[in-house]
Amino acid sequence: MTSTTDRPAATTLLRFATAGSVDDGKSTLVGRLLHDSKSVLADQLEAVEHASRSRGQDAPDLALLTDGLRAEREQGITIDVAHRYFATARRRFVLADTPGHVQYTRNMVTGASTAELTVILVDARNGVVEQTRRHAAVAALLRVPHVVLAVNKMDLVGHRQDAFTAITDAFTAYATKLGLPQVTAIPVSALNGDNVVEPSAHMDWYAGPTVLQHLESVPVSDAPAQSPARLPVQYVIRPQTPEHPDYRGYAGQIAAGSFRVGQEVTVLPSGRTTTITGIDLLGESVDAAVTPQSVALRLADQLDVSRGDLIAPAAAAPAVTQDIEATVCHVADRPLTPGDRVLVKHATRTVKALVKDIPSRLALDDLSAHPAPGSLAANDIGQVVIRTAEALPIDPYADSRRTGSFLLIDPADGTTLTAAMAGHAFAGQATGAPARDDDGWDF
């Protein structure tokens, strides 16, 4: 195996996720990718070989490189998100191998929420199935910039080009309806290594890149750095030492854009405006900072700023509202219904909220909206209208994946109910005294 110290320094990082139906070969593809790119340590490979022999297999089962949980190995399916970090000479990677079983679609939402690329696997014998459509819909919902369709197990259909073309055409038509970006389709055999890292000798009709070649060359978006700046405040630093008697820094990770000293900013939801007088990064003062750096901002005025507030440029601040319409993927076993009391976790702020309405649910077969479904069950995708107890500064998800997303949480036990992507905020902000429901929740 090539030592990582022998490789040139990688200059870019790609976060990507894999998805597909059960037994489509996701874990095998990931294992083959790690193995053939020489990203597997000798002791890891030895452990896989031992586990494979104990299951009566002659050759190493590369799927075990990611299926690390005992329950997964016993069942032969992936039930959790397995993260792997590896690098080649051209790029560094963070990989999330997500579950294929419909019961664990919620985990795919977790794995793909920060991904810049999603690899969706399809079994060449089965073609596009319901779970394929669900994973494509989740990728579109999360606005993953790049999608790869890996048509796996091509060896089981005789490496036929017509089989590959039929699946590609069906998936591309569906992806177009979803508004997904251009899909890159690659015929592979993860078990044999065809077109994963090395080109296949059995499919000379395919002249495109291998999976690894595409992962190494796909452009990584710098959109978060170009977006209007956002800093969710995580902590207020007040050392109160003789050296810094008046120091007050507002610390957090920059979610988008960049800040500079002298910039006019607004603190939300209060709407107070001030100027940045200093930026501290890793104990040093700097003139500017960009996403995703963690910094402490010093402001010119002594404002009431606390955890959960958002600092943004005064000229490009997000809307502040208590009424939010969002597209959601419901991930809990208990259904979501109008009238439910929930907690909304947005960036570093958590507030009480009510589910006012569920206008529609998405049908995955024809992408039609079923009006007034009454509730959302586990893995359903739909529209919800939320009323929060406190005003929140929320961007449209199309503008910012970080500050345009939020979670709905069960206030009784802290269970995550729904992953939500803000569509648009209703015009106007709440004024005057808030209304109260019968149990004392302020709205």
Salt bridges, closest charged atoms under 4 A:
ASP36 OD1 - ARG32 NH1 3.25
ASP36 OD1 - HIS35 ND1 2.90
ASP61 OD2 - ARG55 NH1 3.88
ASP123 OD2 - ARG125 NH2 2.84
ASP123 OD2 - LYS153 NZ 3.61
GLU130 OE2 - ARG134 NH2 3.41
ASP162 OD1 - ARG160 NE 3.02
ASP194 OD1 - HIS202 ND1 3.48
ASP280 OD1 - ARG298 NH2 3.00
ASP309 OD1 - ARG349 NH2 2.60
ASP323 OD1 - LYS356 NZ 3.84
ASP323 OD2 - ARG387 NH1 2.83
GLU325 OE2 - HIS424 ND1 3.67
ASP333 OD1 - ARG106 NH2 3.11
ASP340 OD2 - ARG334 NH2 3.16
GLU390 OE1 - ARG349 NH1 3.07
ASP395 OD2 - ARG230 NE 2.86
ASP410 OD2 - ARG334 NH1 2.98
ASP439 OD2 - ARG341 NH1 2.88
ASP442 OD1 - ARG436 NH1 2.44
